[in-house]
């Protein structure tokens, strides 16, 4: 059997657009003479559709599109992910489903069995799980049809099982000669290795080849990497689709057929992160209707990397940088911001915030009488920059990208309605140490981010001679504590036992806990680690639990 894996970029809610992508992939399969074209999970609706699933018209349009696609099929089969209504009076109203379309008909429909309700997933809110999944007969073969989480039954990759059932094992036991998994599996660093190891072990243990088709693209905070693949029954990974781009992969599963080569992959973690961020920025802007981005350039490392990502995603002609110096801005920072803009080839404007800052201080003087300057005045500067940038965003219709990193967001080293202003937080899931690593990768062939930006001590430059480390421990220490507490969910005592100073650990944990209110008001950020702030993390704001060593 010949199969075309159509690794496609769906837009949530744009059913007509998604159907066009499916038709184009199907036509490609017809031209290549394949027997079956495979599309990702919920390809018709986009993933995740979330509460769009509560709109009856949304479900109707997705079903009408499926019927239309089925009538257009000929002697090549087509697998399409869609939302099916549950005709039973029991359970939830909908199924997460996949349909086999062939010769003008819907030949078979299968439903997702395992519904994830952890991290960024909330499928049990909407869908009823399949009670049974029987093989599908196609061209004289028994094929098992599964959907994403159905392959992630946990036992195969060494963590406690979340589910009692193993859909792949059930289908293999019913005589399937091949299992197909259509997926919308969001990416985080290390996901590719985990996914391949999982599917390889499943195929080898069950002695059945697995064909895996994954979605690609950015939808809100989530980035889908593609990486579709074929695993033979002996566990050998024979084909891997491109990462972070749409791709058609033609597979010949005949016993003596040559297997396609693995598509070249990014050569390091820093490259994968950069490409994931670029895809996330591109799709977020375009799917939200924006054509250009606006970035405040401080001369620091975070805004520099954000600008580099934006240029890769959108092109230099669609990115605009703005410097907003004050009396506390060093000449070096101003020079670095302009040099970065020159290296990237983007437009650069400079607007001093000093005159309006002095004016505002004068207006506030009677109210603040008797109180010296403190963090209030520092935050006013940041908020004035936010006002200027949002004004330009409104005037030019450009999306403002915020530049804060995960380390700052964790401990609240950022200003609400100031540097947190914007529509997308590009680096909000990158710890500061990783920001430096990715920035060094950006400069691997030539200087794009000025070297002086990379080596100078980080500073908000909101008071004389200010340095980040005046308020925070070294970022190596902060990021290690952040990883242990937020990502690995270790206790304060466990972190201290790892060798960190007790006072520093408790102070950083308290800062992380009390700044939840800021994070709740932050722009959505692109998820690139196993546990990001924002979607998937549900910590109360008004709570008094304190973790102490």
Backbone torsions as a table, in degrees:
resi	resn	phi	psi	omega
1	UNK	NA	138.5	175.3
2	UNK	-105.1	134.5	-176.2
3	UNK	-129.1	140.7	171.1
4	UNK	-109.2	117.9	173.3
5	UNK	-86.6	117.1	-178.2
6	UNK	-100.3	93.1	-179.3
7	UNK	-82.8	97.1	-166.8
8	UNK	-114.7	159.0	-178.5
9	UNK	-107.4	97.3	-179.1
10	UNK	-84.1	150.2	172.7
11	UNK	-108.6	124.0	-177.1
12	UNK	-58.5	125.5	175.7
13	UNK	86.9	-14.2	-179.3
14	UNK	-94.6	76.1	-173.0
15	UNK	-64.8	-38.5	179.1
16	UNK	-63.0	-44.7	179.2
17	UNK	-62.9	-45.5	-179.8
18	UNK	-63.0	-38.3	177.6
19	UNK	-65.2	-35.8	177.3
20	UNK	-63.1	-41.8	178.4
21	UNK	-62.0	-40.0	179.0
22	UNK	-64.4	-44.0	179.6
23	UNK	-61.5	-42.1	-180.0
24	UNK	-63.6	-41.4	178.3
25	UNK	-65.3	-39.6	179.6
26	UNK	-63.5	-43.2	178.7
27	UNK	-63.0	-38.1	176.9
28	UNK	-61.5	-42.8	178.4
29	UNK	-63.2	-40.1	177.7
30	UNK	-61.4	-45.4	-179.7
31	UNK	-62.2	-34.5	-178.4
32	UNK	-84.6	-5.7	177.5
33	UNK	73.3	32.4	179.3
34	UNK	-83.5	169.2	177.5
35	UNK	-95.5	-25.6	-173.4
36	UNK	-149.9	134.4	173.6
37	UNK	-108.9	130.1	-176.0
38	UNK	-115.1	126.5	178.3
39	UNK	-112.9	162.6	-174.0
40	UNK	-72.7	174.7	176.1
41	UNK	-58.8	137.6	178.0
42	UNK	45.2	40.2	-178.4
43	UNK	-62.9	-33.8	-178.6
44	UNK	-69.1	-36.9	-175.8
45	UNK	-94.7	-21.0	-167.2
46	UNK	82.3	157.0	-176.2
47	UNK	-132.4	134.3	-1.6
48	UNK	-92.2	134.3	179.8
49	UNK	-76.3	-18.1	177.7
50	UNK	48.8	-132.5	-170.9
51	UNK	-76.0	0.3	166.7
52	UNK	-60.1	-24.8	179.3
53	UNK	-66.3	-14.9	178.7
54	UNK	-85.8	-2.8	-178.6
55	UNK	-97.6	113.8	-178.0
56	UNK	-56.2	-38.0	-178.7
57	UNK	-64.7	-35.2	178.1
58	UNK	-61.0	-44.1	178.6
59	UNK	-66.4	-42.2	179.7
60	UNK	-58.6	-45.6	-176.8
61	UNK	-66.7	-36.4	178.1
62	UNK	-66.5	-38.5	178.7
63	UNK	-70.2	-38.3	178.0
64	UNK	-64.7	-38.7	178.1
65	UNK	-65.0	-38.0	178.1
66	UNK	-63.6	-44.8	178.8
67	UNK	-60.1	-41.9	179.9
68	UNK	-64.0	-43.7	178.2
69	UNK	-62.2	-39.5	-178.3
70	UNK	-62.6	-39.3	-178.7
71	UNK	-67.2	-21.3	-177.3
72	UNK	-90.2	-5.2	-178.0
73	UNK	-82.5	148.6	176.4
74	UNK	-120.0	-125.1	-175.8
75	UNK	-87.1	11.0	171.1
76	UNK	-112.3	128.4	179.1
77	UNK	-76.0	160.4	-179.5
78	UNK	-141.9	124.1	174.8
79	UNK	-101.5	125.5	-175.6
80	UNK	-131.9	130.3	173.5
81	UNK	-82.8	134.1	-177.3
82	UNK	-155.0	179.9	177.0
83	UNK	-107.3	124.3	-180.0
84	UNK	-107.9	145.1	174.5
85	UNK	-78.9	147.1	176.0
86	UNK	-91.5	110.5	-177.3
87	UNK	-77.4	-12.6	179.1
88	UNK	-74.3	153.2	177.3
89	UNK	-79.0	-8.0	-176.7
90	UNK	-105.0	149.7	174.8
91	UNK	81.7	-169.6	-179.6
92	UNK	-75.9	164.7	-169.7
93	UNK	-77.2	-14.9	-168.9
94	UNK	-130.6	158.2	169.9
95	UNK	-121.5	144.3	165.8
96	UNK	-86.0	113.0	-165.1
97	UNK	-130.2	164.9	171.5
98	UNK	-132.2	138.0	-178.0
99	UNK	-116.9	139.4	171.0
100	UNK	-97.7	113.4	179.9
101	UNK	-102.7	135.2	-175.5
102	UNK	-161.7	130.4	175.9
103	UNK	51.0	47.2	174.1
104	UNK	81.7	6.2	-175.9
105	UNK	-131.6	162.0	167.6
106	UNK	-90.7	100.8	-172.5
107	UNK	-77.8	-32.7	-178.0
108	UNK	-158.7	149.7	174.4
109	UNK	-131.9	133.2	174.7
110	UNK	-127.7	147.6	-175.5
111	UNK	-109.6	154.7	178.0
112	UNK	-69.9	134.9	-177.0
113	UNK	-92.5	-47.1	-175.7
114	UNK	-100.3	117.9	-175.3
115	UNK	-107.9	108.2	-176.9
116	UNK	-69.9	138.6	178.1
117	UNK	-134.9	38.8	179.9
118	UNK	-130.4	165.8	178.4
119	UNK	50.5	-120.8	-175.8
120	UNK	-87.7	-1.4	-173.0
121	UNK	-97.1	144.0	180.0
122	UNK	-147.2	43.4	-170.7
123	UNK	-73.1	-27.6	179.1
124	UNK	-66.4	-16.0	175.6
125	UNK	-65.6	-28.8	-170.6
126	UNK	-118.0	-35.4	-165.8
127	UNK	-110.2	151.9	170.2
128	UNK	-95.5	133.4	179.1
129	UNK	-73.9	152.4	175.1
130	UNK	-66.0	138.4	176.6
131	UNK	-86.4	-23.2	-179.1
132	UNK	-154.2	149.3	177.3
133	UNK	-137.3	106.6	-178.9
134	UNK	-95.6	151.2	175.0
135	UNK	-58.5	155.8	176.1
136	UNK	-106.9	135.7	175.7
137	UNK	-89.1	123.6	178.7
138	UNK	-146.9	120.7	180.0
139	UNK	52.6	42.3	175.8
140	UNK	78.2	8.5	-179.7
141	UNK	-119.5	149.7	171.9
142	UNK	-91.2	121.1	-177.7
143	UNK	-121.3	136.3	173.5
144	UNK	-94.6	128.1	179.0
145	UNK	-106.6	120.4	179.7
146	UNK	-130.5	163.5	-175.3
147	UNK	-128.4	116.5	171.3
148	UNK	39.7	-98.4	-173.3
149	UNK	-57.8	-21.1	177.8
150	UNK	-56.3	-25.5	178.5
151	UNK	-89.8	-11.6	-174.6
152	UNK	-102.7	63.9	-177.3
153	UNK	-85.2	10.4	170.6
154	UNK	76.9	-42.8	-175.9
155	UNK	-59.8	-24.1	-175.2
156	UNK	-82.1	-10.5	178.2
157	UNK	-131.6	30.2	160.7
158	UNK	77.9	23.1	173.9
159	UNK	-124.8	160.5	-178.5
160	UNK	-56.5	139.0	-177.5
161	UNK	-68.5	138.2	174.9
162	UNK	-90.8	-19.0	-171.0
163	UNK	-129.6	151.1	176.6
164	UNK	-81.5	-25.1	-174.8
165	UNK	-101.0	153.7	173.5
166	UNK	-127.1	94.8	-175.0
167	UNK	-58.5	-35.6	179.4
168	UNK	-66.1	-42.4	178.7
169	UNK	-63.2	-41.3	178.7
170	UNK	-60.2	-45.1	-177.4
171	UNK	-69.4	-39.6	177.5
172	UNK	-61.6	-36.9	179.0
173	UNK	-69.5	-16.0	178.5
174	UNK	-97.0	12.0	172.5
175	UNK	90.0	18.2	178.7
176	UNK	-66.6	134.2	176.0
177	UNK	-88.5	-7.8	179.8
178	UNK	-161.7	145.1	175.1
179	UNK	-119.8	129.9	176.5
180	UNK	-108.5	132.7	176.9
181	UNK	-120.5	114.4	174.9
182	UNK	-94.9	135.8	-165.2
183	UNK	-141.9	152.0	164.6
184	UNK	-129.7	82.1	-171.7
185	UNK	-105.9	106.8	-177.5
186	UNK	-68.1	153.0	-172.6
187	UNK	-93.1	146.8	160.6
188	UNK	-145.8	163.2	-176.7
189	UNK	-59.2	123.1	-177.7
190	UNK	98.6	-9.7	-176.7
191	UNK	-63.0	-37.5	-177.7
192	UNK	-61.1	-44.9	179.9
193	UNK	-65.6	-42.9	179.9
194	UNK	-62.5	-44.6	-177.8
195	UNK	-63.5	-46.3	-179.2
196	UNK	-64.8	-40.7	179.3
197	UNK	-64.9	-40.6	179.2
198	UNK	-61.3	-52.0	-176.2
199	UNK	-69.0	-34.9	177.8
200	UNK	-63.2	-44.4	-179.6
201	UNK	-67.3	-40.5	178.0
202	UNK	-61.0	-47.4	-178.4
203	UNK	-61.6	-43.7	-178.0
204	UNK	-68.1	-41.1	-178.2
205	UNK	-67.6	-37.0	-177.6
206	UNK	-93.1	-8.4	-180.0
207	UNK	57.1	48.0	179.7
208	UNK	-145.4	136.2	177.0
209	UNK	-68.1	147.4	179.0
210	UNK	-122.4	127.5	174.8
211	UNK	-107.4	125.7	-171.5
212	UNK	-124.2	122.9	179.5
213	UNK	-120.4	116.0	-174.7
214	UNK	-112.1	148.1	175.9
215	UNK	-69.4	157.5	173.9
216	UNK	-131.4	152.5	176.3
217	UNK	123.1	171.9	177.4
218	UNK	-108.1	131.4	173.8
219	UNK	-132.7	108.1	-173.7
220	UNK	55.8	-124.2	-175.9
221	UNK	-78.5	-16.6	-171.5
222	UNK	-93.5	141.6	174.6
223	UNK	-118.3	127.5	178.7
224	UNK	-104.9	128.9	-167.3
225	UNK	-95.9	-10.7	-173.2
226	UNK	78.1	-118.3	179.9
227	UNK	66.7	29.5	179.1
228	UNK	-57.6	152.1	-173.0
229	UNK	-156.7	166.9	172.7
230	UNK	-120.4	130.0	174.0
231	UNK	-119.3	123.5	177.6
232	UNK	-73.8	169.0	-175.7
233	UNK	-63.4	-19.9	177.5
234	UNK	-88.9	5.8	178.1
235	UNK	90.0	0.0	-179.1
236	UNK	-76.6	128.4	176.1
237	UNK	-84.9	114.3	-173.8
238	UNK	-102.4	-23.6	-177.4
239	UNK	-146.0	134.9	176.3
240	UNK	-133.5	128.0	179.1
241	UNK	-74.4	166.6	179.3
242	UNK	-60.1	150.9	175.6
243	UNK	-95.6	136.0	172.1
244	UNK	66.5	26.1	173.2
245	UNK	-155.4	153.7	176.8
246	UNK	-63.8	146.1	-173.7
247	UNK	-159.5	139.9	172.2
248	UNK	-107.4	126.2	-177.6
249	UNK	-119.5	117.9	-178.0
250	UNK	-96.7	123.0	-177.5
251	UNK	-117.0	132.4	170.8
252	UNK	-109.7	111.3	-174.8
253	UNK	-92.4	9.6	175.6
254	UNK	-60.7	145.1	-173.6
255	UNK	-53.9	-37.9	-174.9
256	UNK	-101.6	5.5	-178.0
257	UNK	-73.7	146.7	175.8
258	UNK	-71.2	136.7	178.4
259	UNK	-83.6	142.4	179.2
260	UNK	-66.8	152.1	-179.5
261	UNK	-76.7	158.0	177.5
262	UNK	-71.0	130.8	177.5
263	UNK	-63.8	136.3	178.6
264	UNK	-53.5	135.1	-176.5
265	UNK	-111.3	157.7	172.1
266	UNK	-53.0	140.3	-167.4
267	UNK	-87.8	-1.8	-179.4
268	UNK	-158.5	166.2	-179.1
269	UNK	-61.7	-38.7	-179.1
270	UNK	-62.2	-38.9	178.3
271	UNK	-65.6	-42.1	179.4
272	UNK	-63.0	-43.5	179.1
273	UNK	-60.9	-46.4	-178.5
274	UNK	-61.0	-44.3	-179.1
275	UNK	-67.2	-36.8	177.2
276	UNK	-64.8	-43.6	178.9
277	UNK	-64.7	-40.7	179.6
278	UNK	-62.4	-46.2	177.5
279	UNK	-62.3	-42.7	179.6
280	UNK	-61.3	-43.1	178.6
281	UNK	-65.6	-46.8	-177.6
282	UNK	-58.8	-49.7	-176.5
283	UNK	-71.4	-36.0	179.2
284	UNK	-61.4	-46.4	-179.8
285	UNK	-65.4	-51.6	-173.4
286	UNK	-67.3	-40.0	-179.1
287	UNK	-73.3	-19.7	174.8
288	UNK	-93.3	-2.0	175.2
289	UNK	93.2	10.0	177.9
290	UNK	-93.3	152.4	178.7
291	UNK	-116.6	-11.4	-175.9
292	UNK	-147.3	161.5	-177.6
293	UNK	-125.2	152.6	-179.2
294	UNK	-125.7	135.2	-176.6
295	UNK	-138.8	132.4	171.9
296	UNK	-79.9	120.1	-177.7
297	UNK	-102.2	114.5	-177.1
298	UNK	-95.8	-12.6	-169.8
299	UNK	92.0	-0.2	-179.8
300	UNK	-94.4	173.6	-173.1
301	UNK	-70.5	-36.6	-175.5
302	UNK	-67.6	-47.8	179.7
303	UNK	-68.1	-30.0	178.5
304	UNK	-66.2	-46.7	179.8
305	UNK	-66.7	-39.7	177.7
306	UNK	-58.8	-42.6	179.4
307	UNK	-65.9	-39.6	179.0
308	UNK	-63.8	-40.9	176.9
309	UNK	-63.1	-45.0	-177.3
310	UNK	-62.7	-39.9	179.4
311	UNK	-66.2	-41.4	176.9
312	UNK	-62.5	-37.2	-176.8
313	UNK	-76.5	-39.0	-167.3
314	UNK	-117.6	-18.1	-172.1
315	UNK	93.2	144.0	-174.9
316	UNK	-59.1	-32.4	-177.0
317	UNK	-68.9	-13.0	-178.5
318	UNK	-109.4	14.2	-179.3
319	UNK	-126.6	135.0	-179.1
320	UNK	-128.4	128.3	177.5
321	UNK	-104.5	145.7	-179.3
322	UNK	-133.3	124.5	171.8
323	UNK	-94.7	137.6	-178.3
324	UNK	-133.1	70.8	-174.8
325	UNK	-72.1	155.5	170.8
326	UNK	-123.7	-174.6	178.6
327	UNK	-64.0	-21.3	-179.2
328	UNK	-88.5	-7.0	-179.8
329	UNK	-76.1	125.9	-179.8
330	UNK	-73.3	155.0	176.3
331	UNK	-62.2	-35.1	178.3
332	UNK	-61.0	-41.4	179.1
333	UNK	-66.3	-40.7	178.8
334	UNK	-64.6	-41.0	178.5
335	UNK	-66.1	-40.2	-179.5
336	UNK	-63.8	-40.7	179.6
337	UNK	-62.2	-44.1	-179.8
338	UNK	-68.8	-39.0	179.4
339	UNK	-64.0	-40.9	177.6
340	UNK	-59.3	-46.9	-179.9
341	UNK	-60.5	-39.8	177.9
342	UNK	-64.4	-44.2	-179.3
343	UNK	-63.5	-36.2	-179.0
344	UNK	-84.1	-17.6	-178.9
345	UNK	76.3	29.6	-179.0
346	UNK	-103.8	159.5	175.1
347	UNK	-68.7	141.5	-178.7
348	UNK	-133.6	125.9	175.1
349	UNK	-117.6	151.9	177.6
350	UNK	-128.6	126.8	-179.0
351	UNK	-130.6	116.8	-179.9
352	UNK	-74.5	135.6	176.3
353	UNK	-94.4	0.2	-174.3
354	UNK	-64.6	-47.5	179.5
355	UNK	-58.4	-49.9	179.5
356	UNK	-67.8	-29.2	177.5
357	UNK	-65.4	-45.1	178.4
358	UNK	-64.2	-39.9	179.3
359	UNK	-62.8	-42.6	-178.8
360	UNK	-68.0	-38.3	176.1
361	UNK	-61.6	-38.7	178.1
362	UNK	-63.6	-41.8	179.2
363	UNK	-65.7	-34.2	-177.5
364	UNK	-85.7	-12.7	-174.2
365	UNK	-53.7	-45.0	179.5
366	UNK	-63.3	-34.3	-179.1
367	UNK	-74.9	-35.7	-176.9
368	UNK	-92.2	8.5	-174.1
369	UNK	-53.6	133.1	179.4
370	UNK	87.9	-1.8	179.7
371	UNK	-118.5	129.7	-179.1
372	UNK	-75.2	166.7	178.2
373	UNK	-69.4	142.5	-179.7
374	UNK	-149.4	-150.1	-178.8
375	UNK	-63.4	-20.4	178.3
376	UNK	-58.0	-48.8	-179.5
377	UNK	-67.8	-33.1	175.4
378	UNK	-61.5	-45.4	-178.7
379	UNK	-68.5	-32.6	177.3
380	UNK	-60.1	-40.3	178.0
381	UNK	-60.6	-46.9	179.5
382	UNK	-61.6	-39.1	-178.1
383	UNK	-72.5	-30.1	175.3
384	UNK	-66.5	-38.2	176.2
385	UNK	-63.7	-39.7	177.3
386	UNK	-61.1	-41.1	178.8
387	UNK	-62.1	-45.2	-179.3
388	UNK	-62.9	-45.7	-177.4
389	UNK	-67.4	-39.4	178.0
390	UNK	-68.3	-32.3	175.1
391	UNK	-62.8	-44.3	177.8
392	UNK	-66.9	-37.7	177.7
393	UNK	-59.7	-45.6	177.9
394	UNK	-63.4	-44.9	-174.0
395	UNK	-66.0	-40.3	-173.3
396	UNK	-104.4	-2.8	179.4
397	UNK	68.1	26.7	179.0
398	UNK	-99.4	144.7	177.4
399	UNK	-81.0	127.8	176.8
400	UNK	-81.3	124.4	176.9
401	UNK	-96.4	126.8	175.3
402	UNK	-83.6	156.7	-167.9
403	UNK	-119.5	2.2	-176.7
404	UNK	-68.5	150.1	-179.5
405	UNK	-101.2	175.3	-175.6
406	UNK	-65.8	-36.1	-179.7
407	UNK	-62.9	-45.8	179.2
408	UNK	-66.0	-44.1	-179.1
409	UNK	-64.0	-34.0	-178.8
410	UNK	-61.7	-45.8	-173.0
411	UNK	-101.9	5.9	177.8
412	UNK	77.2	21.6	179.3
413	UNK	-82.8	62.7	-176.8
414	UNK	-163.9	163.7	-172.8
415	UNK	-116.6	119.1	173.7
416	UNK	-58.0	136.3	179.3
417	UNK	63.9	17.7	176.1
418	UNK	-123.5	-108.5	178.6
419	UNK	-69.8	-9.8	175.5
420	UNK	-85.2	-4.0	178.2
421	UNK	-64.7	141.5	174.7
422	UNK	144.2	176.5	-175.4
423	UNK	-102.5	-17.8	-179.5
424	UNK	-151.5	129.6	178.3
425	UNK	-97.6	99.2	-169.9
426	UNK	-68.2	-40.1	-172.9
427	UNK	-105.4	13.7	-170.3
428	UNK	-68.0	-9.8	175.3
429	UNK	-112.0	13.7	176.5
430	UNK	-107.5	113.8	171.9
431	UNK	-59.2	155.6	-175.6
432	UNK	-56.9	-39.8	-179.8
433	UNK	-63.1	-34.9	177.0
434	UNK	-73.2	-31.6	174.7
435	UNK	-57.0	-43.4	178.5
436	UNK	-66.0	-40.8	-179.4
437	UNK	-63.2	-46.0	-179.5
438	UNK	-67.2	-36.6	178.6
439	UNK	-64.1	-39.8	175.4
440	UNK	-62.3	-37.5	177.5
441	UNK	-64.6	-40.0	178.0
442	UNK	-56.3	-35.8	-177.9
443	UNK	-90.5	17.7	-172.0
444	UNK	-64.5	-28.0	-177.3
445	UNK	-110.4	-32.0	177.8
446	UNK	-156.4	163.0	-179.4
447	UNK	-76.2	114.0	172.7
448	UNK	-108.4	-53.9	172.2
449	UNK	-85.2	122.7	-176.4
450	UNK	-54.1	138.0	-179.2
451	UNK	-58.2	-35.4	179.4
452	UNK	-63.4	-31.1	175.6
453	UNK	-65.3	-35.8	-177.2
454	UNK	-75.5	-26.0	-172.6
455	UNK	-106.7	-15.7	-177.0
456	UNK	-78.7	151.6	177.7
457	UNK	-63.1	132.1	-179.7
458	UNK	-64.7	142.4	-177.5
459	UNK	-153.3	143.7	173.7
460	UNK	-80.0	-17.3	-179.6
461	UNK	50.1	52.9	177.1
462	UNK	-111.6	-1.7	173.2
463	UNK	-153.5	167.2	-176.1
464	UNK	-60.1	131.4	173.6
465	UNK	56.4	31.5	-178.8
466	UNK	-73.5	139.4	173.8
467	UNK	-132.5	146.8	178.8
468	UNK	-55.9	-37.5	-175.6
469	UNK	-74.4	-2.9	169.1
470	UNK	-66.4	-31.5	-175.5
471	UNK	-109.5	-20.8	-172.6
472	UNK	-128.3	156.4	170.5
473	UNK	-68.8	170.6	175.1
474	UNK	-52.5	144.6	-175.5
475	UNK	-63.5	-27.2	175.0
476	UNK	-59.5	-41.2	-179.9
477	UNK	-74.2	-47.4	-179.1
478	UNK	-59.0	-44.5	-176.9
479	UNK	-68.0	-33.6	177.1
480	UNK	-67.5	-40.4	177.1
481	UNK	-66.5	-41.9	178.2
482	UNK	-60.3	-45.1	178.9
483	UNK	-61.0	-44.2	-177.3
484	UNK	-68.6	-41.6	-172.6
485	UNK	-83.8	-45.1	-173.9
486	UNK	-88.5	-43.0	-174.6
487	UNK	-86.9	-48.8	-176.5
488	UNK	-89.2	-7.3	177.1
489	UNK	59.0	36.8	176.9
490	UNK	-79.5	153.4	177.6
491	UNK	-80.4	166.3	177.2
492	UNK	-58.8	-42.2	-179.7
493	UNK	-62.9	-42.6	179.2
494	UNK	-61.9	-38.1	-179.0
495	UNK	-70.0	-41.9	176.2
496	UNK	-60.7	-41.0	179.5
497	UNK	-65.0	-18.3	176.2
498	UNK	-76.4	-9.1	176.6
499	UNK	114.4	7.0	-179.5
500	UNK	-89.8	152.0	179.8
501	UNK	-63.7	131.1	-174.9
502	UNK	-59.7	-44.9	-177.4
503	UNK	-64.2	-42.2	179.5
504	UNK	-64.6	-43.7	-179.4
505	UNK	-60.3	-49.1	-177.1
506	UNK	-66.3	-36.0	179.7
507	UNK	-68.7	-42.6	-179.3
508	UNK	-67.8	-40.7	178.2
509	UNK	-62.7	-40.5	178.1
510	UNK	-63.6	-42.3	178.2
511	UNK	-61.9	-41.7	178.0
512	UNK	-60.6	-44.6	-175.8
513	UNK	-68.3	-43.8	-172.2
514	UNK	-80.3	-9.9	-179.1
515	UNK	-99.4	17.1	176.3
516	UNK	-60.4	-33.3	-178.5
517	UNK	-64.0	-33.1	176.3
518	UNK	-68.8	-45.7	-177.3
519	UNK	-63.7	-32.2	179.1
520	UNK	-65.1	-24.8	-178.3
521	UNK	-101.1	3.7	-177.8
522	UNK	-77.1	159.3	173.4
523	UNK	-63.5	151.3	175.0
524	UNK	-59.1	142.2	-178.3
525	UNK	-121.3	154.4	-178.1
526	UNK	-78.7	126.5	-176.4
527	UNK	-86.2	120.9	179.4
528	UNK	-131.7	-0.3	176.0
529	UNK	-118.7	175.6	-177.1
530	UNK	-67.9	-26.0	179.7
531	UNK	-142.0	109.2	-178.5
532	UNK	-105.7	156.8	168.0
533	UNK	-70.1	147.9	-179.4
534	UNK	103.7	-137.3	-174.4
535	UNK	-56.4	133.0	179.4
536	UNK	95.0	-15.8	179.2
537	UNK	-114.9	120.2	-170.4
538	UNK	-125.5	82.6	178.8
539	UNK	-106.4	130.8	178.2
540	UNK	-62.8	148.7	174.8
541	UNK	-82.3	-52.2	-178.6
542	UNK	-88.0	87.9	-179.5
543	UNK	-151.7	155.6	-173.7
544	UNK	-123.7	16.2	177.0
545	UNK	-71.5	133.0	178.0
546	UNK	-127.3	125.9	179.8
547	UNK	-91.9	116.7	-177.9
548	UNK	-122.7	150.7	179.1
549	UNK	-80.3	NA	NA
